[in-house]
């Protein structure tokens, strides 16, 4: 790999500008999506270097009602300057006020007369884990609270608060109020940020390749050079048409995270965060709820999600990190009979795709079928063996646990071979989901209950759940890898 040369002054300046245009394009996507989804208090316009916003004028999300969101954007070419007390309190290069002082003065101006504001410091810099206050930053919210308020005046935090308050020209009580609304969006690394912006473009109904992202950012740069300070819905909509970016409907966003925090949670219309409620120290180990939390509680949270989305929502995108049983439950919660167009970002060999229940196909794909006699009862077990073949593990589980089933039906891709590339796109996934459902309608017609084991792409689990109707009661299992190997997670009435 050829290394890039060290960045010169022009490179640093132009890359910093591009980073700001990305942040502004991000705000434009919120404007489009929230308007289309009839979100509560949507963005009505986007300010760029907006007058009257003090030192938090780089990007401003102007909403129908306060609080507006004011973002200061700080790009760094390397990791030499993490965000810590020294960085925030250091005077500017020309001896002017520090970043913290400027933010505090702007906050006081914006919140005069009992006003409110949502403040953001956006940077590709990382929070300094050795800094006593920054180390307490909550990764879910970007806030230093509540930990910043903990500890007495003689504690390390207490002494740091006193120094920050003095630099900010605030009382400690005022500093706590400021830190309650000042979010540190860190580290929004350039590569990572672009990937997540492409995902946001996908759920906004736009083309989401790198070229489309760069065209959006370039449009922001163009209108700013023309002297435009406020980008309206009309302007952004016209730009989408001019750039030929439209690819589908803008969607309400439902964020569900059980494995790791969802970077799109802050943009979601409704977020379910169970990361700390699943057991395991890593993303790969998190497979079931941590006691006293239960699968039943997670099912209740997911099934309540439609009521938490904006009224009249008909198109929904699911983001976040979940395993297959919750993904299937999301699909059944927004079943096709509800009239909801449900979509999920599916990562695969060819990159990220948006798999939608509305993507058309000509003919259902009949799955490959293998059956194994069990002889322990009158019910039926189903294994979806699409990404990998779980047959042996499922057979062992059914026999060891004496599950009351007569047989195990194993359904594979039409090719008969399970692998992680067997479903190439949304069209194939929808066709296979319908083929699986139709086969089960015929083969389980007289069965009162089935037991479902999933080994498939997450997107297929969502699409399959969405089509799961005119079937019997279904117990959905999760692969937990320990103890008995599987665990019943949800009961779905189909």
C-alpha positions as CSV (number, residue, x, y, z in Angstrom):
1,X,0.0,0.0,0.0
2,X,1.4,3.4,-1.0
3,X,1.3,5.9,1.9
4,X,-0.1,9.4,1.3
5,X,2.3,12.3,1.7
6,X,2.0,14.5,4.8
7,X,-0.8,17.0,4.4
8,X,0.2,20.5,3.5
9,X,-1.7,23.7,4.6
10,X,-4.0,23.7,1.5
11,X,-4.8,20.0,1.9
12,X,-5.7,20.6,5.6
13,X,-7.9,23.6,4.8
14,X,-9.8,22.0,1.9
15,X,-10.3,18.8,3.8
16,X,-11.6,20.7,6.8
17,X,-14.0,22.5,4.5
18,X,-15.1,19.2,3.0
19,X,-15.7,17.8,6.5
20,X,-17.9,20.8,7.3
21,X,-19.9,20.3,4.1
22,X,-20.5,16.7,5.1
23,X,-21.9,17.8,8.4
24,X,-24.1,20.3,6.6
25,X,-25.3,17.6,4.1
26,X,-26.0,15.4,7.1
27,X,-28.4,18.2,8.4
28,X,-30.0,18.4,4.9
29,X,-30.7,14.7,5.1
30,X,-32.4,15.2,8.4
31,X,-34.5,18.0,6.8
32,X,-35.7,15.7,4.0
33,X,-36.3,12.6,6.1
34,X,-38.0,14.3,9.1
35,X,-40.3,16.3,6.7
36,X,-41.3,13.2,4.8
37,X,-41.8,11.2,8.0
38,X,-43.9,13.9,9.6
39,X,-41.6,13.8,12.6
40,X,-42.4,15.7,15.8
41,X,-40.7,19.1,15.6
42,X,-38.9,18.5,12.2
43,X,-36.0,20.5,10.8
44,X,-37.4,23.3,8.7
45,X,-34.1,24.7,7.3
46,X,-30.3,24.3,7.6
47,X,-28.0,27.1,8.5
48,X,-24.4,27.2,7.4
49,X,-22.2,29.9,9.0
50,X,-25.5,31.4,10.1
51,X,-25.7,34.9,11.4
52,X,-26.8,35.3,15.0
53,X,-25.5,31.9,16.1
54,X,-22.3,33.1,17.8
55,X,-19.4,30.7,17.6
56,X,-21.7,27.7,17.0
57,X,-22.7,28.8,13.5
58,X,-20.9,26.2,11.4
59,X,-24.0,24.1,10.9
60,X,-27.4,24.9,12.5
61,X,-30.6,22.7,12.4
62,X,-33.5,25.2,12.6
63,X,-36.6,23.4,13.9
64,X,-40.2,24.3,13.9
65,X,-39.9,25.0,17.7
66,X,-36.8,25.3,20.0
67,X,-34.4,23.9,20.7
68,X,-32.5,24.3,17.5
69,X,-29.2,22.4,17.1
70,X,-26.0,24.5,16.8
71,X,-22.8,22.7,15.7
72,X,-19.2,23.8,15.8
73,X,-17.1,21.7,13.4
74,X,-13.5,21.1,14.2
75,X,-11.4,18.9,11.8
76,X,-7.9,17.7,12.6
77,X,-5.4,16.2,10.2
78,X,-4.0,13.8,12.8
79,X,-4.5,12.6,16.4
80,X,-2.1,15.0,18.0
81,X,-4.9,17.1,19.7
82,X,-7.5,14.9,21.5
83,X,-10.4,16.7,23.0
84,X,-9.5,17.4,26.6
85,X,-9.2,20.3,29.1
86,X,-6.1,21.7,27.4
87,X,-7.7,21.6,24.0
88,X,-10.9,23.3,25.2
89,X,-9.4,25.9,27.4
90,X,-6.3,26.9,25.3
91,X,-6.5,30.5,23.9
92,X,-6.9,30.7,20.1
93,X,-3.9,31.1,17.9
94,X,-4.2,34.9,17.9
95,X,-4.6,35.0,21.7
96,X,-8.4,35.2,21.6
97,X,-10.9,33.3,23.8
98,X,-10.7,29.5,24.1
99,X,-13.2,27.1,22.5
100,X,-14.9,26.5,25.8
101,X,-15.2,30.3,26.5
102,X,-16.7,30.8,23.0
103,X,-19.2,28.0,23.5
104,X,-20.2,29.3,26.9
105,X,-20.7,32.8,25.7
106,X,-22.8,31.6,22.7
107,X,-24.9,29.3,25.1
108,X,-25.6,32.3,27.3
109,X,-26.7,34.4,24.3
110,X,-28.9,31.6,22.8
111,X,-30.6,30.8,26.2
112,X,-31.2,34.3,27.3
113,X,-34.8,34.9,28.4
114,X,-35.3,31.3,29.3
115,X,-34.5,30.0,25.8
116,X,-33.2,26.5,25.0
117,X,-30.5,25.2,22.6
118,X,-28.9,21.9,21.7
119,X,-25.2,22.4,21.3
120,X,-22.7,20.1,19.5
121,X,-18.9,20.0,19.1
122,X,-18.4,17.9,16.0
123,X,-14.9,16.6,15.4
124,X,-12.8,13.7,14.1
125,X,-10.7,14.1,17.2
126,X,-11.1,11.5,19.9
127,X,-12.1,12.2,23.5
128,X,-9.1,12.0,25.8
129,X,-9.6,9.0,28.1
130,X,-7.1,10.4,30.5
131,X,-9.0,13.7,31.0
132,X,-11.1,13.5,34.2
133,X,-14.3,15.0,32.7
134,X,-14.0,13.8,29.1
135,X,-13.5,10.2,30.4
136,X,-17.0,10.3,31.7
137,X,-18.5,11.1,28.3
138,X,-21.6,8.9,27.7
139,X,-21.1,7.2,24.3
140,X,-24.9,6.9,23.8
141,X,-25.6,10.6,24.1
142,X,-22.2,12.4,23.7
143,X,-22.8,14.2,27.0
144,X,-20.4,14.5,29.9
145,X,-23.3,14.3,32.2
146,X,-24.2,12.8,34.6
147,X,-20.6,11.9,35.6
148,X,-19.3,15.4,35.3
149,X,-21.5,16.5,38.2
150,X,-20.3,13.7,40.5
151,X,-17.8,14.1,43.2
152,X,-17.3,16.9,45.8
153,X,-15.3,20.1,45.4
154,X,-12.1,18.4,46.5
155,X,-12.4,15.4,44.2
156,X,-10.6,15.3,40.8
157,X,-13.8,16.0,39.1
158,X,-14.7,18.8,41.4
159,X,-11.4,20.6,40.8
160,X,-11.7,20.1,37.1
161,X,-15.2,21.6,37.2
162,X,-13.9,24.6,39.0
163,X,-11.2,25.1,36.3
164,X,-13.7,24.7,33.5
165,X,-16.2,27.1,35.1
166,X,-13.5,29.7,35.6
167,X,-12.4,29.5,32.0
168,X,-16.0,29.5,30.7
169,X,-16.8,32.6,32.9
170,X,-19.7,30.6,34.5
171,X,-20.6,29.5,38.0
172,X,-20.3,25.8,38.6
173,X,-24.1,25.5,38.5
174,X,-24.2,27.2,35.2
175,X,-21.4,24.9,33.9
176,X,-23.5,21.9,34.8
177,X,-26.4,23.4,32.9
178,X,-24.2,23.9,29.9
179,X,-22.8,20.4,30.0
180,X,-26.4,19.1,30.1
181,X,-26.9,20.3,26.6
182,X,-23.4,20.3,25.1
183,X,-22.8,17.1,23.2
184,X,-19.4,16.0,22.1
185,X,-19.9,14.1,18.8
186,X,-16.6,12.3,18.8
187,X,-14.7,10.9,17.1
188,X,-16.5,11.3,13.7
189,X,-13.6,9.9,11.7
190,X,-13.8,10.9,8.1
191,X,-14.1,7.3,6.7
192,X,-16.5,6.2,9.4
193,X,-18.6,9.4,9.0
194,X,-18.9,9.0,5.3
195,X,-20.0,5.4,5.7
196,X,-22.7,6.4,8.1
197,X,-23.8,9.3,5.9
198,X,-24.3,6.8,3.1
199,X,-26.5,4.7,5.3
200,X,-28.5,7.8,6.2
201,X,-28.8,8.6,2.5
202,X,-30.2,5.1,2.0
203,X,-32.9,5.5,4.6
204,X,-33.7,8.9,3.2
205,X,-34.5,7.3,-0.1
206,X,-31.4,8.6,-2.0
207,X,-28.7,6.9,-3.9
208,X,-26.0,6.1,-1.3
209,X,-22.8,5.4,-3.2
210,X,-19.7,7.4,-2.6
211,X,-20.2,9.5,-5.7
212,X,-23.7,10.5,-4.5
213,X,-22.4,11.5,-1.1
214,X,-19.7,13.7,-2.7
215,X,-22.3,15.3,-5.0
216,X,-24.4,16.2,-2.0
217,X,-21.5,17.7,-0.2
218,X,-20.4,19.6,-3.3
219,X,-23.8,21.1,-3.7
220,X,-23.6,22.5,-0.1
221,X,-20.2,24.0,-0.9
222,X,-21.6,25.6,-4.1
223,X,-24.6,27.3,-2.4
224,X,-22.4,28.5,0.5
225,X,-19.9,30.1,-2.0
226,X,-23.0,31.8,-3.6
227,X,-23.6,33.4,-0.2
228,X,-26.6,31.3,0.9
229,X,-26.7,31.0,4.7
230,X,-30.0,29.2,5.1
231,X,-30.8,26.1,3.1
232,X,-34.6,25.5,2.8
233,X,-36.6,22.4,2.0
234,X,-37.3,23.7,-1.4
235,X,-33.6,24.2,-2.2
236,X,-32.6,20.8,-0.9
237,X,-35.5,19.0,-2.8
238,X,-34.5,20.8,-6.0
239,X,-30.9,19.8,-5.5
240,X,-31.9,16.1,-5.1
241,X,-33.8,16.3,-8.3
242,X,-31.1,18.2,-10.2
243,X,-28.4,15.7,-9.0
244,X,-30.7,12.7,-9.8
245,X,-30.2,11.4,-6.2
246,X,-33.7,10.1,-5.6
247,X,-33.9,6.3,-5.3
248,X,-37.0,5.6,-3.2
249,X,-39.2,6.9,-0.3
250,X,-37.8,8.7,2.7
251,X,-38.4,6.6,5.7
252,X,-38.9,6.9,9.4
253,X,-35.9,5.4,11.2
254,X,-36.3,2.8,13.9
255,X,-33.0,2.1,15.7
256,X,-32.6,-1.2,17.6
257,X,-29.3,-1.9,19.2
258,X,-28.4,-5.0,21.3
259,X,-24.8,-5.7,20.3
260,X,-23.2,-2.2,20.0
261,X,-24.4,1.4,20.0
262,X,-26.1,2.5,16.7
263,X,-24.4,5.5,15.2
264,X,-27.7,6.5,13.6
265,X,-29.6,6.4,16.9
266,X,-29.4,10.2,17.3
267,X,-31.1,10.5,13.8
268,X,-33.8,7.9,14.6
269,X,-37.5,8.7,15.1
270,X,-37.5,6.0,17.8
271,X,-34.5,4.2,19.4
272,X,-34.4,1.0,21.4
273,X,-31.1,0.6,23.2
274,X,-30.5,-2.7,24.8
275,X,-26.7,-2.8,24.5
276,X,-26.2,-2.7,28.3
277,X,-29.1,-5.1,28.8
278,X,-27.5,-8.0,26.9
279,X,-24.8,-10.1,28.6
280,X,-21.3,-10.3,27.2
281,X,-18.3,-8.1,27.0
282,X,-18.0,-7.9,23.2
283,X,-20.3,-7.5,20.2
284,X,-19.7,-11.2,19.3
285,X,-20.6,-12.4,22.9
286,X,-23.8,-10.5,23.2
287,X,-26.5,-13.2,22.5
288,X,-29.2,-13.0,25.1
289,X,-30.6,-10.5,27.7
290,X,-28.7,-10.0,31.0
291,X,-30.8,-11.0,34.0
292,X,-33.1,-9.6,35.2
293,X,-33.8,-8.4,31.7
294,X,-35.8,-10.9,29.6
295,X,-36.7,-11.7,26.0
296,X,-40.3,-10.9,26.9
297,X,-39.4,-7.3,27.8
298,X,-37.4,-6.9,24.5
299,X,-40.4,-8.3,22.6
300,X,-42.7,-5.8,24.3
301,X,-40.3,-2.9,23.4
302,X,-40.1,-4.0,19.8
303,X,-43.8,-4.6,19.4
304,X,-44.5,-1.1,20.9
305,X,-42.3,0.6,18.3
306,X,-45.0,1.3,15.7
307,X,-46.8,3.5,18.2
308,X,-43.7,5.5,18.9
309,X,-43.1,6.4,15.3
310,X,-44.6,9.6,13.7
311,X,-48.3,9.3,13.1
312,X,-49.1,8.1,9.5
313,X,-45.8,6.4,9.0
314,X,-45.9,4.0,6.1
315,X,-42.2,3.5,5.3
316,X,-39.7,2.5,8.0
317,X,-36.0,1.7,7.9
318,X,-34.5,-0.4,10.7
319,X,-30.9,0.4,11.7
320,X,-28.6,-0.9,14.5
321,X,-27.1,-4.2,15.5
322,X,-29.4,-7.1,16.4
323,X,-29.2,-10.9,16.0
324,X,-31.6,-13.0,14.0
325,X,-34.5,-13.6,16.4
326,X,-35.0,-9.9,17.2
327,X,-34.7,-9.1,13.4
328,X,-37.4,-11.7,12.6
329,X,-39.6,-10.1,15.3
330,X,-39.1,-6.7,13.8
331,X,-40.5,-8.1,10.6
332,X,-43.5,-9.6,12.2
333,X,-44.2,-6.4,14.1
334,X,-44.4,-4.5,10.8
335,X,-46.1,-7.4,8.9
336,X,-47.1,-6.8,5.3
337,X,-50.7,-6.9,6.3
338,X,-50.1,-3.6,8.2
339,X,-49.3,-1.8,4.9
340,X,-45.8,-0.8,6.1
341,X,-42.9,-0.7,3.6
342,X,-40.1,-2.0,5.8
343,X,-36.4,-1.8,4.9
344,X,-33.1,-2.8,6.5
345,X,-29.5,-2.1,5.6
346,X,-27.9,-5.4,4.7
347,X,-24.1,-5.6,4.6
348,X,-22.6,-8.2,2.3
349,X,-19.9,-9.1,-0.1
350,X,-20.8,-6.2,-2.5
351,X,-21.1,-3.6,0.3
352,X,-24.2,-2.2,2.0
353,X,-27.6,-2.6,0.3
354,X,-31.1,-1.5,1.3
355,X,-33.4,-4.5,1.4
356,X,-37.0,-3.4,1.2
357,X,-40.3,-5.3,1.5
358,X,-41.5,-3.3,-1.5
359,X,-38.8,-4.4,-3.9
360,X,-40.7,-6.3,-6.7
361,X,-39.9,-9.8,-7.9
362,X,-41.4,-11.9,-10.7
363,X,-41.6,-15.4,-9.1
364,X,-41.2,-16.7,-5.6
365,X,-38.1,-18.8,-5.2
366,X,-38.9,-22.3,-3.9
367,X,-36.4,-23.3,-1.2
368,X,-34.5,-26.5,-1.1
369,X,-36.1,-28.9,1.4
370,X,-34.7,-31.7,3.6
371,X,-36.7,-33.4,6.3
372,X,-35.5,-35.3,9.4
373,X,-37.8,-37.5,11.5
374,X,-37.7,-36.8,15.2
375,X,-40.8,-38.6,16.6
376,X,-41.2,-36.7,19.8
377,X,-44.6,-35.1,19.3
378,X,-47.1,-33.6,16.9
379,X,-45.4,-30.2,16.3
380,X,-42.7,-29.2,13.7
381,X,-39.3,-27.6,13.9
382,X,-38.1,-25.4,11.1
383,X,-34.4,-24.5,10.3
384,X,-33.7,-21.7,7.8
385,X,-30.3,-22.8,6.5
386,X,-29.3,-20.0,4.1
387,X,-26.1,-18.4,5.4
388,X,-24.8,-21.6,7.0
389,X,-26.2,-25.1,7.8
390,X,-27.3,-25.5,11.4
391,X,-28.9,-28.9,10.9
392,X,-26.7,-30.9,13.2
393,X,-26.8,-28.4,16.0
394,X,-30.6,-28.1,15.7
395,X,-31.1,-31.8,15.7
396,X,-29.0,-32.3,18.8
397,X,-30.9,-29.5,20.6
398,X,-34.3,-30.9,19.7
399,X,-33.4,-34.4,20.9
400,X,-31.5,-33.3,24.1
401,X,-34.3,-31.0,25.1
402,X,-37.1,-33.4,24.1
403,X,-38.9,-30.7,22.1
404,X,-42.3,-32.2,21.1
405,X,-41.8,-32.2,17.4
406,X,-42.5,-34.9,14.8
407,X,-39.8,-33.7,12.4
408,X,-37.3,-31.0,11.5
409,X,-37.8,-29.3,8.1
410,X,-34.6,-27.7,6.8
411,X,-35.1,-25.0,4.2
412,X,-32.1,-23.9,2.1
413,X,-31.5,-21.6,-0.9
414,X,-32.8,-22.8,-4.2
415,X,-29.3,-23.9,-5.1
416,X,-29.4,-26.2,-2.0
417,X,-26.1,-24.8,-0.7
418,X,-26.0,-22.5,2.3
419,X,-23.4,-19.8,2.3
420,X,-23.0,-16.1,3.2
421,X,-23.5,-15.0,-0.5
422,X,-26.4,-17.2,-1.4
423,X,-28.9,-14.3,-1.3
424,X,-27.3,-11.5,-3.5
425,X,-29.9,-8.8,-3.2
426,X,-33.2,-7.5,-2.0
427,X,-35.2,-9.0,-4.9
428,X,-33.8,-12.4,-4.3
429,X,-34.4,-12.1,-0.6
430,X,-38.1,-11.2,-1.0
431,X,-38.6,-14.0,-3.5
432,X,-37.0,-16.5,-1.2
433,X,-39.0,-15.2,1.8
434,X,-42.2,-15.7,-0.1
435,X,-41.1,-19.2,-1.3
436,X,-40.3,-20.2,2.3
437,X,-43.6,-18.9,3.6
438,X,-45.6,-20.6,0.9
439,X,-43.9,-23.9,1.5
440,X,-44.6,-23.8,5.2
441,X,-48.2,-22.9,4.6
442,X,-48.6,-26.2,2.8
443,X,-46.4,-28.4,4.9
444,X,-47.6,-27.2,8.4
445,X,-51.3,-26.7,7.6
446,X,-52.4,-29.1,10.4
447,X,-49.7,-28.1,12.9
448,X,-50.6,-26.1,16.0
449,X,-47.1,-24.8,16.8
450,X,-43.7,-24.6,15.0
451,X,-40.2,-24.0,16.4
452,X,-38.1,-21.7,14.2
453,X,-34.3,-21.7,14.0
454,X,-32.6,-19.0,11.8
455,X,-29.2,-19.1,10.1
456,X,-29.6,-16.5,7.4
457,X,-28.7,-12.9,6.5
458,X,-30.2,-10.4,9.0
459,X,-32.1,-8.7,6.2
460,X,-33.7,-12.0,5.2
461,X,-34.8,-12.6,8.8
462,X,-36.6,-9.2,8.7
463,X,-38.2,-9.8,5.3
464,X,-39.3,-13.3,6.3
465,X,-40.9,-12.0,9.5
466,X,-42.7,-9.4,7.4
467,X,-44.3,-12.1,5.3
468,X,-45.1,-14.4,8.3
469,X,-48.9,-14.7,8.1
470,X,-51.5,-17.5,7.8
471,X,-49.1,-19.8,9.7
472,X,-49.4,-21.3,13.2
473,X,-48.0,-20.0,16.5
474,X,-44.2,-19.8,16.2
475,X,-41.5,-20.1,18.8
476,X,-38.4,-18.2,17.6
477,X,-35.1,-19.4,18.9
478,X,-31.8,-17.5,19.2
479,X,-28.4,-19.2,18.8
480,X,-26.6,-18.4,22.2
481,X,-23.6,-20.7,21.6
482,X,-23.4,-21.7,25.3
483,X,-25.1,-24.2,27.5
484,X,-27.8,-25.9,25.3
485,X,-26.8,-23.9,22.2
486,X,-30.2,-22.4,21.6
487,X,-32.7,-20.5,23.7
488,X,-36.4,-19.7,23.0
489,X,-36.7,-16.0,22.5
490,X,-40.1,-15.0,21.3
491,X,-43.5,-16.4,20.7
492,X,-45.2,-15.0,17.5
493,X,-48.9,-15.5,16.6
494,X,-49.0,-15.9,12.9
